[in-house]
Amino acid sequence: MAKILIIDDSPYMRSKIREALKYGDYTFLEADNGLKGLQMIIEQSPDCVILDLIMPDIDGLKILKNLCDEHSKIPVIVLTADIQEIVRKECLELGANAFVNKPFNPDELSIIVKDILGFQ
């Protein structure tokens, strides 16, 4: 069972992500801000992180930079309402495995997660 950490300040969005992935063999961990998310990455060693960019305390870009600096191998899917191409490019350069815009297509997110985790 893969452990997925959802880092998003919106309870609604976290529930939508869980709903989109409910048929997978996943355990969900959740953080409602960047600081908690970063702590959970360190303490829980998730198999995958789904990361919002705009959050209180520490934003998603700072989390990505931290993971990049630490040479983390944890796959990260950025899920954001920020549609700027420059932001997308920066996230991918910092090591994000995928960049998905909100509102997201649940089937697309499910496929991306399965691909990243190597599931069929």
Phi and psi restraints in degrees (range 20) as a CNS / XPLOR table:
assign (resid 1 and name C) (resid 2 and name N)
       (resid 2 and name CA) (resid 2 and name C) 1.0 -83.3 20.0 2
assign (resid 2 and name N) (resid 2 and name CA)
       (resid 2 and name C) (resid 3 and name N) 1.0 141.1 20.0 2
assign (resid 2 and name C) (resid 3 and name N)
       (resid 3 and name CA) (resid 3 and name C) 1.0 -97.1 20.0 2
assign (resid 3 and name N) (resid 3 and name CA)
       (resid 3 and name C) (resid 4 and name N) 1.0 118.9 20.0 2
assign (resid 3 and name C) (resid 4 and name N)
       (resid 4 and name CA) (resid 4 and name C) 1.0 -112.6 20.0 2
assign (resid 4 and name N) (resid 4 and name CA)
       (resid 4 and name C) (resid 5 and name N) 1.0 125.4 20.0 2
assign (resid 4 and name C) (resid 5 and name N)
       (resid 5 and name CA) (resid 5 and name C) 1.0 -98.3 20.0 2
assign (resid 5 and name N) (resid 5 and name CA)
       (resid 5 and name C) (resid 6 and name N) 1.0 120.8 20.0 2
assign (resid 5 and name C) (resid 6 and name N)
       (resid 6 and name CA) (resid 6 and name C) 1.0 -101.4 20.0 2
assign (resid 6 and name N) (resid 6 and name CA)
       (resid 6 and name C) (resid 7 and name N) 1.0 118.3 20.0 2
assign (resid 6 and name C) (resid 7 and name N)
       (resid 7 and name CA) (resid 7 and name C) 1.0 -113.5 20.0 2
assign (resid 7 and name N) (resid 7 and name CA)
       (resid 7 and name C) (resid 8 and name N) 1.0 103.4 20.0 2
assign (resid 7 and name C) (resid 8 and name N)
       (resid 8 and name CA) (resid 8 and name C) 1.0 -157.3 20.0 2
assign (resid 8 and name N) (resid 8 and name CA)
       (resid 8 and name C) (resid 9 and name N) 1.0 135.6 20.0 2
assign (resid 8 and name C) (resid 9 and name N)
       (resid 9 and name CA) (resid 9 and name C) 1.0 -77.3 20.0 2
assign (resid 9 and name N) (resid 9 and name CA)
       (resid 9 and name C) (resid 10 and name N) 1.0 -8.0 20.0 2
assign (resid 9 and name C) (resid 10 and name N)
       (resid 10 and name CA) (resid 10 and name C) 1.0 -97.5 20.0 2
assign (resid 10 and name N) (resid 10 and name CA)
       (resid 10 and name C) (resid 11 and name N) 1.0 115.6 20.0 2
assign (resid 10 and name C) (resid 11 and name N)
       (resid 11 and name CA) (resid 11 and name C) 1.0 -58.7 20.0 2
assign (resid 11 and name N) (resid 11 and name CA)
       (resid 11 and name C) (resid 12 and name N) 1.0 -36.8 20.0 2
assign (resid 11 and name C) (resid 12 and name N)
       (resid 12 and name CA) (resid 12 and name C) 1.0 -61.4 20.0 2
assign (resid 12 and name N) (resid 12 and name CA)
       (resid 12 and name C) (resid 13 and name N) 1.0 -46.6 20.0 2
assign (resid 12 and name C) (resid 13 and name N)
       (resid 13 and name CA) (resid 13 and name C) 1.0 -66.6 20.0 2
assign (resid 13 and name N) (resid 13 and name CA)
       (resid 13 and name C) (resid 14 and name N) 1.0 -39.3 20.0 2
assign (resid 13 and name C) (resid 14 and name N)
       (resid 14 and name CA) (resid 14 and name C) 1.0 -61.2 20.0 2
assign (resid 14 and name N) (resid 14 and name CA)
       (resid 14 and name C) (resid 15 and name N) 1.0 -39.7 20.0 2
assign (resid 14 and name C) (resid 15 and name N)
       (resid 15 and name CA) (resid 15 and name C) 1.0 -68.2 20.0 2
assign (resid 15 and name N) (resid 15 and name CA)
       (resid 15 and name C) (resid 16 and name N) 1.0 -36.7 20.0 2
assign (resid 15 and name C) (resid 16 and name N)
       (resid 16 and name CA) (resid 16 and name C) 1.0 -66.0 20.0 2
assign (resid 16 and name N) (resid 16 and name CA)
       (resid 16 and name C) (resid 17 and name N) 1.0 -36.7 20.0 2
assign (resid 16 and name C) (resid 17 and name N)
       (resid 17 and name CA) (resid 17 and name C) 1.0 -67.6 20.0 2
assign (resid 17 and name N) (resid 17 and name CA)
       (resid 17 and name C) (resid 18 and name N) 1.0 -46.5 20.0 2
assign (resid 17 and name C) (resid 18 and name N)
       (resid 18 and name CA) (resid 18 and name C) 1.0 -58.4 20.0 2
assign (resid 18 and name N) (resid 18 and name CA)
       (resid 18 and name C) (resid 19 and name N) 1.0 -42.2 20.0 2
assign (resid 18 and name C) (resid 19 and name N)
       (resid 19 and name CA) (resid 19 and name C) 1.0 -62.1 20.0 2
assign (resid 19 and name N) (resid 19 and name CA)
       (resid 19 and name C) (resid 20 and name N) 1.0 -42.6 20.0 2
assign (resid 19 and name C) (resid 20 and name N)
       (resid 20 and name CA) (resid 20 and name C) 1.0 -64.3 20.0 2
assign (resid 20 and name N) (resid 20 and name CA)
       (resid 20 and name C) (resid 21 and name N) 1.0 -27.4 20.0 2
assign (resid 20 and name C) (resid 21 and name N)
       (resid 21 and name CA) (resid 21 and name C) 1.0 -109.0 20.0 2
assign (resid 21 and name N) (resid 21 and name CA)
       (resid 21 and name C) (resid 22 and name N) 1.0 13.4 20.0 2
assign (resid 21 and name C) (resid 22 and name N)
       (resid 22 and name CA) (resid 22 and name C) 1.0 -64.2 20.0 2
assign (resid 22 and name N) (resid 22 and name CA)
       (resid 22 and name C) (resid 23 and name N) 1.0 -22.7 20.0 2
assign (resid 22 and name C) (resid 23 and name N)
       (resid 23 and name CA) (resid 23 and name C) 1.0 -90.3 20.0 2
assign (resid 23 and name N) (resid 23 and name CA)
       (resid 23 and name C) (resid 24 and name N) 1.0 -1.6 20.0 2
assign (resid 23 and name C) (resid 24 and name N)
       (resid 24 and name CA) (resid 24 and name C) 1.0 -87.3 20.0 2
assign (resid 24 and name N) (resid 24 and name CA)
       (resid 24 and name C) (resid 25 and name N) 1.0 168.3 20.0 2
assign (resid 24 and name C) (resid 25 and name N)
       (resid 25 and name CA) (resid 25 and name C) 1.0 -91.8 20.0 2
assign (resid 25 and name N) (resid 25 and name CA)
       (resid 25 and name C) (resid 26 and name N) 1.0 72.1 20.0 2
assign (resid 25 and name C) (resid 26 and name N)
       (resid 26 and name CA) (resid 26 and name C) 1.0 -125.6 20.0 2
assign (resid 26 and name N) (resid 26 and name CA)
       (resid 26 and name C) (resid 27 and name N) 1.0 149.4 20.0 2
assign (resid 26 and name C) (resid 27 and name N)
       (resid 27 and name CA) (resid 27 and name C) 1.0 -109.4 20.0 2
assign (resid 27 and name N) (resid 27 and name CA)
       (resid 27 and name C) (resid 28 and name N) 1.0 135.9 20.0 2
assign (resid 27 and name C) (resid 28 and name N)
       (resid 28 and name CA) (resid 28 and name C) 1.0 -106.9 20.0 2
assign (resid 28 and name N) (resid 28 and name CA)
       (resid 28 and name C) (resid 29 and name N) 1.0 135.2 20.0 2
assign (resid 28 and name C) (resid 29 and name N)
       (resid 29 and name CA) (resid 29 and name C) 1.0 -115.9 20.0 2
assign (resid 29 and name N) (resid 29 and name CA)
       (resid 29 and name C) (resid 30 and name N) 1.0 149.1 20.0 2
assign (resid 29 and name C) (resid 30 and name N)
       (resid 30 and name CA) (resid 30 and name C) 1.0 -136.0 20.0 2
assign (resid 30 and name N) (resid 30 and name CA)
       (resid 30 and name C) (resid 31 and name N) 1.0 143.0 20.0 2
assign (resid 30 and name C) (resid 31 and name N)
       (resid 31 and name CA) (resid 31 and name C) 1.0 -132.4 20.0 2
assign (resid 31 and name N) (resid 31 and name CA)
       (resid 31 and name C) (resid 32 and name N) 1.0 136.1 20.0 2
assign (resid 31 and name C) (resid 32 and name N)
       (resid 32 and name CA) (resid 32 and name C) 1.0 -98.2 20.0 2
assign (resid 32 and name N) (resid 32 and name CA)
       (resid 32 and name C) (resid 33 and name N) 1.0 7.7 20.0 2
assign (resid 32 and name C) (resid 33 and name N)
       (resid 33 and name CA) (resid 33 and name C) 1.0 -158.0 20.0 2
assign (resid 33 and name N) (resid 33 and name CA)
       (resid 33 and name C) (resid 34 and name N) 1.0 168.6 20.0 2
assign (resid 33 and name C) (resid 34 and name N)
       (resid 34 and name CA) (resid 34 and name C) 1.0 -66.0 20.0 2
assign (resid 34 and name N) (resid 34 and name CA)
       (resid 34 and name C) (resid 35 and name N) 1.0 -37.2 20.0 2
assign (resid 34 and name C) (resid 35 and name N)
       (resid 35 and name CA) (resid 35 and name C) 1.0 -63.6 20.0 2
assign (resid 35 and name N) (resid 35 and name CA)
       (resid 35 and name C) (resid 36 and name N) 1.0 -47.4 20.0 2
assign (resid 35 and name C) (resid 36 and name N)
       (resid 36 and name CA) (resid 36 and name C) 1.0 -62.5 20.0 2
assign (resid 36 and name N) (resid 36 and name CA)
       (resid 36 and name C) (resid 37 and name N) 1.0 -39.8 20.0 2
assign (resid 36 and name C) (resid 37 and name N)
       (resid 37 and name CA) (resid 37 and name C) 1.0 -60.7 20.0 2
assign (resid 37 and name N) (resid 37 and name CA)
       (resid 37 and name C) (resid 38 and name N) 1.0 -45.1 20.0 2
assign (resid 37 and name C) (resid 38 and name N)
       (resid 38 and name CA) (resid 38 and name C) 1.0 -63.7 20.0 2
assign (resid 38 and name N) (resid 38 and name CA)
       (resid 38 and name C) (resid 39 and name N) 1.0 -41.0 20.0 2
assign (resid 38 and name C) (resid 39 and name N)
       (resid 39 and name CA) (resid 39 and name C) 1.0 -62.4 20.0 2
assign (resid 39 and name N) (resid 39 and name CA)
       (resid 39 and name C) (resid 40 and name N) 1.0 -41.6 20.0 2
assign (resid 39 and name C) (resid 40 and name N)
       (resid 40 and name CA) (resid 40 and name C) 1.0 -68.1 20.0 2
assign (resid 40 and name N) (resid 40 and name CA)
       (resid 40 and name C) (resid 41 and name N) 1.0 -33.9 20.0 2
assign (resid 40 and name C) (resid 41 and name N)
       (resid 41 and name CA) (resid 41 and name C) 1.0 -60.1 20.0 2
assign (resid 41 and name N) (resid 41 and name CA)
       (resid 41 and name C) (resid 42 and name N) 1.0 -44.9 20.0 2
assign (resid 41 and name C) (resid 42 and name N)
       (resid 42 and name CA) (resid 42 and name C) 1.0 -67.9 20.0 2
assign (resid 42 and name N) (resid 42 and name CA)
       (resid 42 and name C) (resid 43 and name N) 1.0 -46.1 20.0 2
assign (resid 42 and name C) (resid 43 and name N)
       (resid 43 and name CA) (resid 43 and name C) 1.0 -79.8 20.0 2
assign (resid 43 and name N) (resid 43 and name CA)
       (resid 43 and name C) (resid 44 and name N) 1.0 -33.4 20.0 2
assign (resid 43 and name C) (resid 44 and name N)
       (resid 44 and name CA) (resid 44 and name C) 1.0 -103.4 20.0 2
assign (resid 44 and name N) (resid 44 and name CA)
       (resid 44 and name C) (resid 45 and name N) 1.0 -15.9 20.0 2
assign (resid 44 and name C) (resid 45 and name N)
       (resid 45 and name CA) (resid 45 and name C) 1.0 44.6 20.0 2
assign (resid 45 and name N) (resid 45 and name CA)
       (resid 45 and name C) (resid 46 and name N) 1.0 65.0 20.0 2
assign (resid 45 and name C) (resid 46 and name N)
       (resid 46 and name CA) (resid 46 and name C) 1.0 -66.5 20.0 2
assign (resid 46 and name N) (resid 46 and name CA)
       (resid 46 and name C) (resid 47 and name N) 1.0 160.5 20.0 2
assign (resid 46 and name C) (resid 47 and name N)
       (resid 47 and name CA) (resid 47 and name C) 1.0 -80.9 20.0 2
assign (resid 47 and name N) (resid 47 and name CA)
       (resid 47 and name C) (resid 48 and name N) 1.0 -20.7 20.0 2
assign (resid 47 and name C) (resid 48 and name N)
       (resid 48 and name CA) (resid 48 and name C) 1.0 -159.5 20.0 2
assign (resid 48 and name N) (resid 48 and name CA)
       (resid 48 and name C) (resid 49 and name N) 1.0 147.0 20.0 2
assign (resid 48 and name C) (resid 49 and name N)
       (resid 49 and name CA) (resid 49 and name C) 1.0 -121.3 20.0 2
assign (resid 49 and name N) (resid 49 and name CA)
       (resid 49 and name C) (resid 50 and name N) 1.0 131.5 20.0 2
assign (resid 49 and name C) (resid 50 and name N)
       (resid 50 and name CA) (resid 50 and name C) 1.0 -107.1 20.0 2
assign (resid 50 and name N) (resid 50 and name CA)
       (resid 50 and name C) (resid 51 and name N) 1.0 118.0 20.0 2
assign (resid 50 and name C) (resid 51 and name N)
       (resid 51 and name CA) (resid 51 and name C) 1.0 -123.4 20.0 2
assign (resid 51 and name N) (resid 51 and name CA)
       (resid 51 and name C) (resid 52 and name N) 1.0 124.2 20.0 2
assign (resid 51 and name C) (resid 52 and name N)
       (resid 52 and name CA) (resid 52 and name C) 1.0 -80.8 20.0 2
assign (resid 52 and name N) (resid 52 and name CA)
       (resid 52 and name C) (resid 53 and name N) 1.0 157.8 20.0 2
assign (resid 52 and name C) (resid 53 and name N)
       (resid 53 and name CA) (resid 53 and name C) 1.0 -96.2 20.0 2
assign (resid 53 and name N) (resid 53 and name CA)
       (resid 53 and name C) (resid 54 and name N) 1.0 -43.2 20.0 2
assign (resid 53 and name C) (resid 54 and name N)
       (resid 54 and name CA) (resid 54 and name C) 1.0 -96.9 20.0 2
assign (resid 54 and name N) (resid 54 and name CA)
       (resid 54 and name C) (resid 55 and name N) 1.0 105.1 20.0 2
assign (resid 54 and name C) (resid 55 and name N)
       (resid 55 and name CA) (resid 55 and name C) 1.0 -147.4 20.0 2
assign (resid 55 and name N) (resid 55 and name CA)
       (resid 55 and name C) (resid 56 and name N) 1.0 161.9 20.0 2
assign (resid 55 and name C) (resid 56 and name N)
       (resid 56 and name CA) (resid 56 and name C) 1.0 -70.8 20.0 2
assign (resid 56 and name N) (resid 56 and name CA)
       (resid 56 and name C) (resid 57 and name N) 1.0 164.7 20.0 2
assign (resid 56 and name C) (resid 57 and name N)
       (resid 57 and name CA) (resid 57 and name C) 1.0 68.9 20.0 2
assign (resid 57 and name N) (resid 57 and name CA)
       (resid 57 and name C) (resid 58 and name N) 1.0 -82.1 20.0 2
assign (resid 57 and name C) (resid 58 and name N)
       (resid 58 and name CA) (resid 58 and name C) 1.0 -123.3 20.0 2
assign (resid 58 and name N) (resid 58 and name CA)
       (resid 58 and name C) (resid 59 and name N) 1.0 126.1 20.0 2
assign (resid 58 and name C) (resid 59 and name N)
       (resid 59 and name CA) (resid 59 and name C) 1.0 -82.1 20.0 2
assign (resid 59 and name N) (resid 59 and name CA)
       (resid 59 and name C) (resid 60 and name N) 1.0 169.8 20.0 2
assign (resid 59 and name C) (resid 60 and name N)
       (resid 60 and name CA) (resid 60 and name C) 1.0 -62.1 20.0 2
assign (resid 60 and name N) (resid 60 and name CA)
       (resid 60 and name C) (resid 61 and name N) 1.0 -34.9 20.0 2
assign (resid 60 and name C) (resid 61 and name N)
       (resid 61 and name CA) (resid 61 and name C) 1.0 -63.9 20.0 2
assign (resid 61 and name N) (resid 61 and name CA)
       (resid 61 and name C) (resid 62 and name N) 1.0 -38.8 20.0 2
assign (resid 61 and name C) (resid 62 and name N)
       (resid 62 and name CA) (resid 62 and name C) 1.0 -66.8 20.0 2
assign (resid 62 and name N) (resid 62 and name CA)
       (resid 62 and name C) (resid 63 and name N) 1.0 -36.7 20.0 2
assign (resid 62 and name C) (resid 63 and name N)
       (resid 63 and name CA) (resid 63 and name C) 1.0 -63.9 20.0 2
assign (resid 63 and name N) (resid 63 and name CA)
       (resid 63 and name C) (resid 64 and name N) 1.0 -45.4 20.0 2
assign (resid 63 and name C) (resid 64 and name N)
       (resid 64 and name CA) (resid 64 and name C) 1.0 -59.6 20.0 2
assign (resid 64 and name N) (resid 64 and name CA)
       (resid 64 and name C) (resid 65 and name N) 1.0 -43.9 20.0 2
assign (resid 64 and name C) (resid 65 and name N)
       (resid 65 and name CA) (resid 65 and name C) 1.0 -61.4 20.0 2
assign (resid 65 and name N) (resid 65 and name CA)
       (resid 65 and name C) (resid 66 and name N) 1.0 -42.2 20.0 2
assign (resid 65 and name C) (resid 66 and name N)
       (resid 66 and name CA) (resid 66 and name C) 1.0 -61.3 20.0 2
assign (resid 66 and name N) (resid 66 and name CA)
       (resid 66 and name C) (resid 67 and name N) 1.0 -46.8 20.0 2
assign (resid 66 and name C) (resid 67 and name N)
       (resid 67 and name CA) (resid 67 and name C) 1.0 -62.2 20.0 2
assign (resid 67 and name N) (resid 67 and name CA)
       (resid 67 and name C) (resid 68 and name N) 1.0 -40.0 20.0 2
assign (resid 67 and name C) (resid 68 and name N)
       (resid 68 and name CA) (resid 68 and name C) 1.0 -63.7 20.0 2
assign (resid 68 and name N) (resid 68 and name CA)
       (resid 68 and name C) (resid 69 and name N) 1.0 -46.2 20.0 2
assign (resid 68 and name C) (resid 69 and name N)
       (resid 69 and name CA) (resid 69 and name C) 1.0 -61.8 20.0 2
assign (resid 69 and name N) (resid 69 and name CA)
       (resid 69 and name C) (resid 70 and name N) 1.0 -32.6 20.0 2
assign (resid 69 and name C) (resid 70 and name N)
       (resid 70 and name CA) (resid 70 and name C) 1.0 -87.6 20.0 2
assign (resid 70 and name N) (resid 70 and name CA)
       (resid 70 and name C) (resid 71 and name N) 1.0 0.9 20.0 2
assign (resid 70 and name C) (resid 71 and name N)
       (resid 71 and name CA) (resid 71 and name C) 1.0 56.2 20.0 2
assign (resid 71 and name N) (resid 71 and name CA)
       (resid 71 and name C) (resid 72 and name N) 1.0 39.6 20.0 2
assign (resid 71 and name C) (resid 72 and name N)
       (resid 72 and name CA) (resid 72 and name C) 1.0 -66.4 20.0 2
assign (resid 72 and name N) (resid 72 and name CA)
       (resid 72 and name C) (resid 73 and name N) 1.0 142.9 20.0 2
assign (resid 72 and name C) (resid 73 and name N)
       (resid 73 and name CA) (resid 73 and name C) 1.0 -102.4 20.0 2
assign (resid 73 and name N) (resid 73 and name CA)
       (resid 73 and name C) (resid 74 and name N) 1.0 4.3 20.0 2
assign (resid 73 and name C) (resid 74 and name N)
       (resid 74 and name CA) (resid 74 and name C) 1.0 -70.4 20.0 2
assign (resid 74 and name N) (resid 74 and name CA)
       (resid 74 and name C) (resid 75 and name N) 1.0 123.1 20.0 2
assign (resid 74 and name C) (resid 75 and name N)
       (resid 75 and name CA) (resid 75 and name C) 1.0 -67.1 20.0 2
assign (resid 75 and name N) (resid 75 and name CA)
       (resid 75 and name C) (resid 76 and name N) 1.0 139.5 20.0 2
assign (resid 75 and name C) (resid 76 and name N)
       (resid 76 and name CA) (resid 76 and name C) 1.0 -125.4 20.0 2
assign (resid 76 and name N) (resid 76 and name CA)
       (resid 76 and name C) (resid 77 and name N) 1.0 130.7 20.0 2
assign (resid 76 and name C) (resid 77 and name N)
       (resid 77 and name CA) (resid 77 and name C) 1.0 -109.7 20.0 2
assign (resid 77 and name N) (resid 77 and name CA)
       (resid 77 and name C) (resid 78 and name N) 1.0 117.2 20.0 2
assign (resid 77 and name C) (resid 78 and name N)
       (resid 78 and name CA) (resid 78 and name C) 1.0 -84.6 20.0 2
assign (resid 78 and name N) (resid 78 and name CA)
       (resid 78 and name C) (resid 79 and name N) 1.0 126.6 20.0 2
assign (resid 78 and name C) (resid 79 and name N)
       (resid 79 and name CA) (resid 79 and name C) 1.0 -125.3 20.0 2
assign (resid 79 and name N) (resid 79 and name CA)
       (resid 79 and name C) (resid 80 and name N) 1.0 106.5 20.0 2
assign (resid 79 and name C) (resid 80 and name N)
       (resid 80 and name CA) (resid 80 and name C) 1.0 -145.0 20.0 2
assign (resid 80 and name N) (resid 80 and name CA)
       (resid 80 and name C) (resid 81 and name N) 1.0 158.4 20.0 2
assign (resid 80 and name C) (resid 81 and name N)
       (resid 81 and name CA) (resid 81 and name C) 1.0 -87.2 20.0 2
assign (resid 81 and name N) (resid 81 and name CA)
       (resid 81 and name C) (resid 82 and name N) 1.0 -8.1 20.0 2
assign (resid 81 and name C) (resid 82 and name N)
       (resid 82 and name CA) (resid 82 and name C) 1.0 -76.8 20.0 2
assign (resid 82 and name N) (resid 82 and name CA)
       (resid 82 and name C) (resid 83 and name N) 1.0 112.4 20.0 2
assign (resid 82 and name C) (resid 83 and name N)
       (resid 83 and name CA) (resid 83 and name C) 1.0 -100.6 20.0 2
assign (resid 83 and name N) (resid 83 and name CA)
       (resid 83 and name C) (resid 84 and name N) 1.0 8.4 20.0 2
assign (resid 83 and name C) (resid 84 and name N)
       (resid 84 and name CA) (resid 84 and name C) 1.0 -67.5 20.0 2
assign (resid 84 and name N) (resid 84 and name CA)
       (resid 84 and name C) (resid 85 and name N) 1.0 132.7 20.0 2
assign (resid 84 and name C) (resid 85 and name N)
       (resid 85 and name CA) (resid 85 and name C) 1.0 -62.7 20.0 2
assign (resid 85 and name N) (resid 85 and name CA)
       (resid 85 and name C) (resid 86 and name N) 1.0 -36.1 20.0 2
assign (resid 85 and name C) (resid 86 and name N)
       (resid 86 and name CA) (resid 86 and name C) 1.0 -64.4 20.0 2
assign (resid 86 and name N) (resid 86 and name CA)
       (resid 86 and name C) (resid 87 and name N) 1.0 -35.4 20.0 2
assign (resid 86 and name C) (resid 87 and name N)
       (resid 87 and name CA) (resid 87 and name C) 1.0 -69.8 20.0 2
assign (resid 87 and name N) (resid 87 and name CA)
       (resid 87 and name C) (resid 88 and name N) 1.0 -43.5 20.0 2
assign (resid 87 and name C) (resid 88 and name N)
       (resid 88 and name CA) (resid 88 and name C) 1.0 -57.3 20.0 2
assign (resid 88 and name N) (resid 88 and name CA)
       (resid 88 and name C) (resid 89 and name N) 1.0 -47.3 20.0 2
assign (resid 88 and name C) (resid 89 and name N)
       (resid 89 and name CA) (resid 89 and name C) 1.0 -62.2 20.0 2
assign (resid 89 and name N) (resid 89 and name CA)
       (resid 89 and name C) (resid 90 and name N) 1.0 -43.1 20.0 2
assign (resid 89 and name C) (resid 90 and name N)
       (resid 90 and name CA) (resid 90 and name C) 1.0 -62.6 20.0 2
assign (resid 90 and name N) (resid 90 and name CA)
       (resid 90 and name C) (resid 91 and name N) 1.0 -42.7 20.0 2
assign (resid 90 and name C) (resid 91 and name N)
       (resid 91 and name CA) (resid 91 and name C) 1.0 -61.0 20.0 2
assign (resid 91 and name N) (resid 91 and name CA)
       (resid 91 and name C) (resid 92 and name N) 1.0 -44.8 20.0 2
assign (resid 91 and name C) (resid 92 and name N)
       (resid 92 and name CA) (resid 92 and name C) 1.0 -67.2 20.0 2
assign (resid 92 and name N) (resid 92 and name CA)
       (resid 92 and name C) (resid 93 and name N) 1.0 -36.8 20.0 2
assign (resid 92 and name C) (resid 93 and name N)
       (resid 93 and name CA) (resid 93 and name C) 1.0 -66.1 20.0 2
assign (resid 93 and name N) (resid 93 and name CA)
       (resid 93 and name C) (resid 94 and name N) 1.0 -29.9 20.0 2
assign (resid 93 and name C) (resid 94 and name N)
       (resid 94 and name CA) (resid 94 and name C) 1.0 -83.2 20.0 2
assign (resid 94 and name N) (resid 94 and name CA)
       (resid 94 and name C) (resid 95 and name N) 1.0 0.7 20.0 2
assign (resid 94 and name C) (resid 95 and name N)
       (resid 95 and name CA) (resid 95 and name C) 1.0 108.6 20.0 2
assign (resid 95 and name N) (resid 95 and name CA)
       (resid 95 and name C) (resid 96 and name N) 1.0 2.9 20.0 2
assign (resid 95 and name C) (resid 96 and name N)
       (resid 96 and name CA) (resid 96 and name C) 1.0 -60.7 20.0 2
assign (resid 96 and name N) (resid 96 and name CA)
       (resid 96 and name C) (resid 97 and name N) 1.0 139.0 20.0 2
assign (resid 96 and name C) (resid 97 and name N)
       (resid 97 and name CA) (resid 97 and name C) 1.0 -83.5 20.0 2
assign (resid 97 and name N) (resid 97 and name CA)
       (resid 97 and name C) (resid 98 and name N) 1.0 -24.4 20.0 2
assign (resid 97 and name C) (resid 98 and name N)
       (resid 98 and name CA) (resid 98 and name C) 1.0 -155.4 20.0 2
assign (resid 98 and name N) (resid 98 and name CA)
       (resid 98 and name C) (resid 99 and name N) 1.0 155.8 20.0 2
assign (resid 98 and name C) (resid 99 and name N)
       (resid 99 and name CA) (resid 99 and name C) 1.0 -132.4 20.0 2
assign (resid 99 and name N) (resid 99 and name CA)
       (resid 99 and name C) (resid 100 and name N) 1.0 116.4 20.0 2
assign (resid 99 and name C) (resid 100 and name N)
       (resid 100 and name CA) (resid 100 and name C) 1.0 -123.7 20.0 2
assign (resid 100 and name N) (resid 100 and name CA)
       (resid 100 and name C) (resid 101 and name N) 1.0 132.8 20.0 2
assign (resid 100 and name C) (resid 101 and name N)
       (resid 101 and name CA) (resid 101 and name C) 1.0 -87.9 20.0 2
assign (resid 101 and name N) (resid 101 and name CA)
       (resid 101 and name C) (resid 102 and name N) 1.0 145.5 20.0 2
assign (resid 101 and name C) (resid 102 and name N)
       (resid 102 and name CA) (resid 102 and name C) 1.0 -89.2 20.0 2
assign (resid 102 and name N) (resid 102 and name CA)
       (resid 102 and name C) (resid 103 and name N) 1.0 146.2 20.0 2
assign (resid 102 and name C) (resid 103 and name N)
       (resid 103 and name CA) (resid 103 and name C) 1.0 -67.6 20.0 2
assign (resid 103 and name N) (resid 103 and name CA)
       (resid 103 and name C) (resid 104 and name N) 1.0 144.0 20.0 2
assign (resid 103 and name C) (resid 104 and name N)
       (resid 104 and name CA) (resid 104 and name C) 1.0 -102.1 20.0 2
assign (resid 104 and name N) (resid 104 and name CA)
       (resid 104 and name C) (resid 105 and name N) 1.0 158.3 20.0 2
assign (resid 104 and name C) (resid 105 and name N)
       (resid 105 and name CA) (resid 105 and name C) 1.0 -88.4 20.0 2
assign (resid 105 and name N) (resid 105 and name CA)
       (resid 105 and name C) (resid 106 and name N) 1.0 118.9 20.0 2
assign (resid 105 and name C) (resid 106 and name N)
       (resid 106 and name CA) (resid 106 and name C) 1.0 -56.1 20.0 2
assign (resid 106 and name N) (resid 106 and name CA)
       (resid 106 and name C) (resid 107 and name N) 1.0 -40.2 20.0 2
assign (resid 106 and name C) (resid 107 and name N)
       (resid 107 and name CA) (resid 107 and name C) 1.0 -65.3 20.0 2
assign (resid 107 and name N) (resid 107 and name CA)
       (resid 107 and name C) (resid 108 and name N) 1.0 -40.6 20.0 2
assign (resid 107 and name C) (resid 108 and name N)
       (resid 108 and name CA) (resid 108 and name C) 1.0 -62.6 20.0 2
assign (resid 108 and name N) (resid 108 and name CA)
       (resid 108 and name C) (resid 109 and name N) 1.0 -44.9 20.0 2
assign (resid 108 and name C) (resid 109 and name N)
       (resid 109 and name CA) (resid 109 and name C) 1.0 -62.1 20.0 2
assign (resid 109 and name N) (resid 109 and name CA)
       (resid 109 and name C) (resid 110 and name N) 1.0 -42.6 20.0 2
assign (resid 109 and name C) (resid 110 and name N)
       (resid 110 and name CA) (resid 110 and name C) 1.0 -60.1 20.0 2
assign (resid 110 and name N) (resid 110 and name CA)
       (resid 110 and name C) (resid 111 and name N) 1.0 -43.8 20.0 2
assign (resid 110 and name C) (resid 111 and name N)
       (resid 111 and name CA) (resid 111 and name C) 1.0 -64.3 20.0 2
assign (resid 111 and name N) (resid 111 and name CA)
       (resid 111 and name C) (resid 112 and name N) 1.0 -43.3 20.0 2
assign (resid 111 and name C) (resid 112 and name N)
       (resid 112 and name CA) (resid 112 and name C) 1.0 -61.9 20.0 2
assign (resid 112 and name N) (resid 112 and name CA)
       (resid 112 and name C) (resid 113 and name N) 1.0 -45.4 20.0 2
assign (resid 112 and name C) (resid 113 and name N)
       (resid 113 and name CA) (resid 113 and name C) 1.0 -62.2 20.0 2
assign (resid 113 and name N) (resid 113 and name CA)
       (resid 113 and name C) (resid 114 and name N) 1.0 -46.3 20.0 2
assign (resid 113 and name C) (resid 114 and name N)
       (resid 114 and name CA) (resid 114 and name C) 1.0 -60.2 20.0 2
assign (resid 114 and name N) (resid 114 and name CA)
       (resid 114 and name C) (resid 115 and name N) 1.0 -43.1 20.0 2
assign (resid 114 and name C) (resid 115 and name N)
       (resid 115 and name CA) (resid 115 and name C) 1.0 -62.3 20.0 2
assign (resid 115 and name N) (resid 115 and name CA)
       (resid 115 and name C) (resid 116 and name N) 1.0 -45.5 20.0 2
assign (resid 115 and name C) (resid 116 and name N)
       (resid 116 and name CA) (resid 116 and name C) 1.0 -64.9 20.0 2
assign (resid 116 and name N) (resid 116 and name CA)
       (resid 116 and name C) (resid 117 and name N) 1.0 -37.6 20.0 2
assign (resid 116 and name C) (resid 117 and name N)
       (resid 117 and name CA) (resid 117 and name C) 1.0 -86.0 20.0 2
assign (resid 117 and name N) (resid 117 and name CA)
       (resid 117 and name C) (resid 118 and name N) 1.0 -5.0 20.0 2
assign (resid 117 and name C) (resid 118 and name N)
       (resid 118 and name CA) (resid 118 and name C) 1.0 78.1 20.0 2
assign (resid 118 and name N) (resid 118 and name CA)
       (resid 118 and name C) (resid 119 and name N) 1.0 23.9 20.0 2
assign (resid 118 and name C) (resid 119 and name N)
       (resid 119 and name CA) (resid 119 and name C) 1.0 -90.9 20.0 2
assign (resid 119 and name N) (resid 119 and name CA)
       (resid 119 and name C) (resid 120 and name N) 1.0 153.7 20.0 2
